[in-house]
Amino acid sequence: VAADAALALLSRPELRADAAGALASMHRTDQLTRRQADRARQQLRRALSEVDTPAPPEIALLAAIGDDDDWNRIAGWVDHREAPIREAAARAWAGSDRSLKILAERAADPVIQPIVIAAAIRRGDDPWTLLALTPNRPEQDQAAAQWERALAAVAGRIDSGSVLKAADILINRNESVELLDAVYSANIDAFATAQQPPEGWVDVVLRRAALRMQMGNAALAAADYERLIPRNDALSRSQKDTRDRGLIEAYLLTGEDQNAIKTLLALLGNGNGGLRPNATDDPMVGSVIDAVDRHVKADRIDQAGALLDRLRDILGPSVSPVIANRMAPLRAQIERDKLAGRPGGS
């Protein structure tokens, strides 16, 4: 009875908005029959064809009972000149299961911005939404915090390749390393246990590892690089090289000299017990020498000597003059420190 009464009022312009609101509420609580919904849709379409500006409750009702043609009309209202109409259209769109891209592309609109951010946190699950939302950081701190939360939420539901594209946007806009870490982490965690993660996932892990090195957390970076070791067969030659070089740097910074040397030997080896051509000129050799220097300066003389000896064993007689000239003064300093009785251990 209430639904029939509201339907009767839907044809009266002065009462249409109230009737539409009541019918939308009835639809949400399953109080409209299919026949009543069909009748409401026909009446509402007819009424809206005669006006330029719908009322927000009319938009809500159309979203509840309309079809694709009606949603095309709602999409047009997202750009309406009047803010209440844009808001109603955006809320209807956000409450549907349709892609949020149309709203994300209008995230600079202060009316639409909070609606799309909240919707992205709740259900954003396509790359277009992430890529459209990423360049639109809100000015207010509280809204910006929610925007960051939205980016991470969507990154955890979409393919890794699109996350890399979004990260490039963030980097070009000088966004914080903490935000980048959160976006990378959401995607990594989403597929961490997958037998075949999406294309680009390995690169996301490598990017986060490098970022964490940049943030000064070599231990977490090493953990990222190490998680790719069991997936070795799925890595390209370039990805393996990036992983191993990153591992060496991270191990040296965390004092895991033996692991660093083991990884260095695998990196420089030719597979036949020797070294590949120009191995002694590899930048990683310089990184090991830098680690020896850090040990010396921190009075870890025994560690410095052991690491330098191991490096010399690996390089053998093929050590280049440049590297030899870097190693010689360090060896001399280590011997002087030992004679002077400086502490040997860390």
Secondary structure, DSSP 8 states (H G I E B T S, - for coil): -HHHHHHHHTTSTTTHHHHHHHHHHHHHTT-S-HHHHHHHHHHHHHHHTT-SS--HHHHHHHHHH--HHHHHHHHHHTT-SSHHHHHHHHHHHHTSSS-THHHHTTTTSTTTHHHHHHHHHHH--SHHHHHHHTT---SSHHHHHHHHHHHHHHHTTS-HHHHHHHHHHHHHTT--HHHHHHHHHHHHHHHTT-SS--TTHHHHHHHHHHHHHHTT-HHHHHHHHHHTGGGGGGS-HHHHHHHHHHHHHHHHHTT-HHHHHHHHHHHHB-SSSSB-TTGGGSHHHHHHHHHHHHHHHTT-HHHHHHHHHHHHHHHGGG--HHHHHHHHHHHHHHHHHHHTT-----
